[in-house]
Amino acid sequence: MSFKLLSGFLLTATAPLIPSSVIAQARMTAAEKATCVATGGRLGILGFFRNEHCFRKMKDAGKICRDGAQCESGYCEAVKDKNGRMPQPGKKAKGMCAPTNEGAFGTHQFINNGKAALGFSVD
């Protein structure tokens, strides 16, 4: 509950700085929503700007990868080793293809060209 209130406050506080055309682009049309649901997608909200989004499960979710180019989603996510640790940035590593098309929103560490990237968070 407090996150929603804080989120609403931040959006309200920054709204004058955000062009209305940017906010308007975040909405899906009725046809886009219908197509999303009809093709197995799930409607949801994504990110600070509360963009409407069609979430889809990726066919190659969980496949071992060494780069996002090997994955339908475009994201090869780092996985913990047998000791429960994430790979060190810049070190050789492998990952698994992302389970959905949510992209980089959230906290992640990706694998690029067979090496672990620096972890980061995006909202």
C-alpha positions as CSV (number, residue, x, y, z in Angstrom):
1,M,0.0,0.0,0.0
2,S,2.7,2.5,0.9
3,F,4.5,1.8,-2.4
4,K,1.4,2.7,-4.4
5,L,1.0,5.9,-2.4
6,L,4.7,6.7,-2.9
7,S,4.5,5.8,-6.5
8,G,1.4,8.0,-7.0
9,F,3.1,10.9,-5.2
10,L,6.2,10.7,-7.3
11,L,4.2,10.6,-10.5
12,T,2.1,13.5,-9.4
13,A,5.2,15.5,-8.2
14,T,7.0,15.0,-11.5
15,A,4.0,15.1,-13.9
16,P,4.7,18.8,-14.9
17,L,8.1,17.7,-16.1
18,I,6.8,14.8,-18.2
19,P,5.3,15.8,-21.6
20,S,1.7,14.5,-21.9
21,S,2.6,12.8,-25.2
22,V,4.9,10.4,-23.3
23,I,2.3,9.5,-20.8
24,A,-0.4,9.0,-23.5
25,Q,1.9,6.5,-25.4
26,A,1.8,4.2,-22.3
27,R,-1.8,3.1,-23.0
28,M,-2.8,0.1,-25.2
29,T,-5.7,0.3,-27.5
30,A,-8.7,-1.9,-27.0
31,A,-7.7,-3.9,-30.1
32,E,-4.1,-4.4,-28.7
33,K,-5.6,-5.6,-25.4
34,A,-7.9,-8.0,-27.1
35,T,-5.1,-9.4,-29.3
36,C,-2.9,-9.8,-26.2
37,V,-5.4,-11.9,-24.3
38,A,-6.5,-13.8,-27.4
39,T,-2.9,-14.9,-28.1
40,G,-2.2,-16.1,-24.5
41,G,-0.8,-12.8,-23.1
42,R,-1.6,-11.3,-19.8
43,L,-2.3,-7.6,-19.4
44,G,-0.4,-5.7,-16.8
45,I,1.3,-2.5,-15.7
46,L,5.1,-2.0,-16.1
47,G,7.5,0.6,-14.7
48,F,7.4,4.0,-13.0
49,F,5.3,5.5,-15.8
50,R,2.8,2.7,-15.3
51,N,2.9,1.6,-19.0
52,E,0.3,-0.9,-20.0
53,H,2.0,-4.0,-21.3
54,C,1.2,-7.5,-22.7
55,F,3.2,-10.0,-20.7
56,R,4.1,-13.2,-22.5
57,K,5.9,-16.4,-21.5
58,M,8.9,-17.0,-23.6
59,K,9.2,-20.4,-25.4
60,D,12.9,-20.8,-24.5
61,A,12.5,-19.8,-20.8
62,G,15.2,-21.4,-18.7
63,K,17.4,-22.4,-21.7
64,I,21.1,-22.2,-20.9
65,C,22.6,-19.2,-22.7
66,R,25.7,-17.1,-22.9
67,D,24.2,-13.9,-24.4
68,G,20.8,-12.3,-24.8
69,A,20.9,-12.8,-28.6
70,Q,20.4,-16.5,-27.9
71,C,17.0,-15.8,-26.2
72,E,13.6,-14.9,-27.5
73,S,13.3,-12.2,-24.9
74,G,16.7,-10.8,-25.7
75,Y,17.8,-11.3,-22.1
76,C,20.2,-14.0,-20.7
77,E,19.8,-13.7,-16.9
78,A,22.6,-14.7,-14.6
79,V,22.0,-17.6,-12.2
80,K,23.5,-18.4,-8.8
81,D,26.2,-21.0,-8.5
82,K,26.0,-24.1,-6.4
83,N,27.0,-22.0,-3.4
84,G,24.1,-19.5,-3.9
85,R,26.3,-16.7,-5.3
86,M,25.8,-14.6,-8.4
87,P,28.7,-14.4,-10.8
88,Q,31.3,-11.7,-10.5
89,P,30.9,-8.9,-13.1
90,G,33.4,-9.4,-16.0
91,K,34.0,-13.0,-15.2
92,K,33.1,-15.9,-17.5
93,A,29.5,-17.1,-16.8
94,K,26.4,-18.7,-18.2
95,G,22.8,-17.9,-17.6
96,M,19.2,-18.8,-18.5
97,C,16.9,-17.2,-20.9
98,A,14.4,-14.9,-19.2
99,P,11.0,-16.4,-18.5
100,T,8.9,-13.5,-19.8
101,N,9.1,-10.3,-22.0
102,E,9.2,-8.0,-19.0
103,G,12.6,-6.8,-20.1
104,A,15.0,-5.1,-17.7
105,F,12.4,-3.9,-15.2
106,G,13.3,-5.1,-11.7
107,T,16.7,-6.1,-10.4
108,H,18.8,-8.2,-12.7
109,Q,22.2,-9.3,-13.7
110,F,22.6,-10.3,-17.3
111,I,25.2,-12.3,-19.2
112,N,26.6,-10.7,-22.4
113,N,29.1,-12.4,-24.6
114,G,29.7,-15.1,-22.1
115,K,30.6,-12.7,-19.2
116,A,28.5,-11.5,-16.3
117,A,27.5,-7.9,-16.5
118,L,27.1,-5.6,-13.5
119,G,23.8,-6.1,-11.7
120,F,21.3,-3.2,-11.7
121,S,17.7,-2.2,-10.9
122,V,15.2,-0.4,-13.3
123,D,11.7,0.8,-12.5
